[in-house]
């Protein structure tokens, strides 16, 4: 089983990475393979709604979104991490999520969100990012508290947030448990019910 962790910070080895790496180690300890992909600073703008991905199987803008889409094919679960910029996720992360979810299909693969901040804007950022997997039939992995970590531009400070680290450890444990439950269900022939949506309500 594999989990793809997405780092949406412009800093490749900053606070968000430190949080994701902490989770990755906890997952590895439970026999879950991990890969951290840094996308912050390498996103060529947001989604244009052109629909090109529908025929190409990838985004028309060739950047880290397409790299993530390729890695996602073998991923069984996801963790999406972002710092807080002006009380919301980083601009790169929002652009990434728009295009990643528009071009890909991740139905029934568990997903978790991790937010890194100096102080405020964490729950607002969490609310923004959680909508992506919630919209795409992905089981949401939760923890014992909001999945946030605090630090002021220093990975060392992240590692001093004892409660935040405990929350991330809980998140990792729950992710590993959910993945193993899904795998056990598949061995017993339990599969999700897939049904195409052909009903649209429009009151305008």
C-alpha positions as CSV (number, residue, x, y, z in Angstrom):
1,X,0.0,0.0,0.0
2,X,1.2,3.5,-0.9
3,X,0.4,7.0,0.3
4,X,1.2,10.1,-1.8
5,X,1.9,13.2,0.3
6,X,1.6,16.5,-1.5
7,X,3.7,19.4,-0.2
8,X,2.0,22.7,-1.4
9,X,4.5,25.0,0.3
10,X,6.9,27.1,-1.8
11,X,9.6,25.9,0.6
12,X,10.6,22.4,-0.3
13,X,12.0,21.5,3.2
14,X,10.1,23.9,5.4
15,X,7.4,23.5,8.0
16,X,4.8,21.8,5.8
17,X,7.4,19.3,4.6
18,X,8.5,18.6,8.2
19,X,4.9,17.8,9.2
20,X,4.4,15.5,6.1
21,X,7.7,13.8,6.8
22,X,6.6,13.1,10.4
23,X,3.5,11.5,9.1
24,X,5.4,9.5,6.4
25,X,7.6,8.0,9.1
26,X,4.6,7.0,11.1
27,X,3.0,5.4,8.0
28,X,6.3,3.6,7.2
29,X,6.4,2.1,10.7
30,X,3.0,0.5,9.8
31,X,4.2,-1.0,6.5
32,X,2.8,1.8,4.3
33,X,5.0,3.0,1.5
34,X,5.2,6.8,1.1
35,X,6.3,9.4,-1.3
36,X,6.4,13.2,-0.7
37,X,6.0,15.3,-3.8
38,X,6.9,19.0,-3.6
39,X,4.6,21.0,-5.9
40,X,4.8,24.5,-4.4
41,X,6.6,26.9,-6.7
42,X,6.1,24.6,-9.7
43,X,2.5,25.1,-10.6
44,X,1.8,26.9,-14.0
45,X,-1.4,28.6,-13.0
46,X,-4.9,27.5,-12.2
47,X,-7.4,25.4,-14.1
48,X,-8.7,27.1,-17.3
49,X,-11.7,24.7,-17.6
50,X,-10.6,23.9,-21.2
51,X,-11.5,20.2,-20.8
52,X,-8.2,19.1,-22.5
53,X,-7.5,16.7,-19.7
54,X,-10.6,14.7,-20.6
55,X,-9.1,13.7,-24.0
56,X,-5.4,13.7,-23.0
57,X,-5.6,12.0,-19.7
58,X,-3.4,14.7,-18.2
59,X,-3.4,18.5,-17.8
60,X,-2.5,20.6,-20.9
61,X,-0.1,22.5,-18.7
62,X,2.9,20.2,-18.1
63,X,4.1,20.7,-14.6
64,X,4.0,19.0,-11.2
65,X,0.3,18.4,-11.6
66,X,1.0,15.8,-14.3
67,X,3.8,14.3,-12.2
68,X,1.3,13.9,-9.3
69,X,-1.4,12.4,-11.6
70,X,1.1,9.8,-12.7
71,X,2.1,8.9,-9.2
72,X,-1.5,8.9,-8.1
73,X,-2.2,5.9,-10.3
74,X,-0.3,3.7,-7.9
75,X,-1.3,5.5,-4.7
76,X,-3.9,4.0,-2.4
77,X,-4.2,7.1,-0.2
78,X,-3.3,10.8,-0.2
79,X,-2.2,13.5,2.3
80,X,-2.5,17.1,1.0
81,X,-0.4,19.6,3.0
82,X,-0.3,23.4,2.7
83,X,1.0,26.4,4.7
84,X,-1.4,29.2,5.5
85,X,-1.1,32.3,3.3
86,X,-3.4,35.2,4.3
87,X,-5.8,32.8,6.1
88,X,-6.1,30.4,3.2
89,X,-4.0,27.7,1.5
90,X,-1.0,28.8,-0.6
91,X,-2.0,30.0,-4.1
92,X,0.1,27.2,-5.7
93,X,-1.8,24.6,-3.6
94,X,-5.2,25.9,-4.6
95,X,-4.2,25.9,-8.3
96,X,-2.8,22.4,-7.9
97,X,-5.9,21.0,-6.3
98,X,-8.2,22.6,-8.9
99,X,-6.3,21.0,-11.8
100,X,-5.4,17.7,-10.0
101,X,-9.0,16.9,-9.1
102,X,-10.4,18.2,-12.5
103,X,-8.0,15.9,-14.4
104,X,-7.9,12.9,-12.1
105,X,-10.3,10.2,-10.6
106,X,-9.5,9.2,-7.1
107,X,-12.8,7.8,-6.0
108,X,-12.8,5.7,-2.8
109,X,-9.1,6.4,-2.0
110,X,-8.7,7.8,1.5
111,X,-7.5,11.4,1.9
112,X,-6.2,13.6,4.7
113,X,-5.4,17.3,5.0
114,X,-2.5,18.8,6.9
115,X,-2.2,22.6,7.5
116,X,0.9,24.4,8.7
117,X,0.8,27.9,10.1
118,X,2.5,30.4,12.4
119,X,-0.7,31.2,14.2
120,X,-4.1,31.9,12.5
121,X,-6.0,30.8,9.4
122,X,-5.6,27.1,10.0
123,X,-9.3,26.0,10.1
124,X,-10.2,28.3,7.2
125,X,-7.5,26.6,5.1
126,X,-8.6,23.2,6.2
127,X,-12.2,23.9,5.2
128,X,-10.9,25.0,1.8
129,X,-8.9,21.9,1.1
130,X,-11.2,19.3,2.6
131,X,-13.8,20.1,0.0
132,X,-11.8,18.5,-2.8
133,X,-11.7,14.9,-1.5
134,X,-15.2,15.3,0.0
135,X,-16.5,16.2,-3.5
136,X,-14.7,13.2,-5.1
137,X,-16.1,10.2,-3.1
138,X,-12.9,9.9,-1.1
139,X,-13.1,8.6,2.5
140,X,-11.9,11.4,4.8
141,X,-9.3,10.4,7.3
142,X,-9.6,12.4,10.5
143,X,-7.6,12.7,13.8
144,X,-8.3,13.6,17.4
145,X,-8.2,17.3,16.6
146,X,-7.9,19.6,13.5
147,X,-4.9,18.4,11.5
148,X,-2.8,21.5,12.1
149,X,0.8,22.1,13.1
150,X,2.4,25.4,14.3
151,X,5.8,26.8,13.6
152,X,7.2,30.2,12.5
153,X,9.2,29.4,9.3
154,X,11.4,26.9,11.2
155,X,11.1,23.1,11.1
156,X,12.6,23.0,14.6
157,X,9.6,24.9,15.9
158,X,7.3,22.4,14.2
159,X,8.9,19.6,16.1
160,X,8.3,21.5,19.4
161,X,4.5,21.5,18.8
162,X,3.8,18.4,20.9
163,X,0.0,18.4,20.6
164,X,0.3,19.1,16.8
165,X,2.7,16.1,16.4
166,X,0.4,13.9,18.4
167,X,-2.5,14.9,16.1
168,X,-0.4,14.1,13.0
169,X,0.6,10.7,14.5
170,X,-3.1,10.0,15.1
171,X,-3.9,11.0,11.5
172,X,-1.2,8.6,10.2
173,X,-2.4,5.8,12.4
174,X,-6.0,6.3,11.2
175,X,-4.8,6.4,7.6
176,X,-2.9,3.1,8.0
177,X,-5.9,1.5,9.6
178,X,-8.3,2.7,6.9
179,X,-6.1,1.5,4.1
180,X,-5.7,-1.9,5.8
181,X,-9.5,-2.2,6.3
182,X,-10.1,-1.4,2.6
183,X,-7.5,-4.0,1.6
184,X,-9.1,-6.6,3.9
185,X,-12.5,-5.8,2.4
186,X,-11.2,-6.3,-1.1
187,X,-9.8,-9.7,-0.2
188,X,-13.3,-10.6,0.9
189,X,-14.9,-9.4,-2.3
190,X,-16.2,-6.1,-0.9
191,X,-16.0,-3.4,-3.5
192,X,-17.6,0.1,-3.7
193,X,-20.8,0.5,-5.6
194,X,-20.1,2.6,-8.7
195,X,-22.9,4.5,-10.3
196,X,-22.7,7.1,-13.0
197,X,-24.5,10.4,-12.3
198,X,-27.0,11.2,-15.0
199,X,-29.4,13.4,-13.0
200,X,-28.8,17.1,-12.8
201,X,-31.0,19.6,-11.0
202,X,-31.0,23.2,-12.3
203,X,-33.4,25.8,-11.0
204,X,-32.1,28.7,-13.1
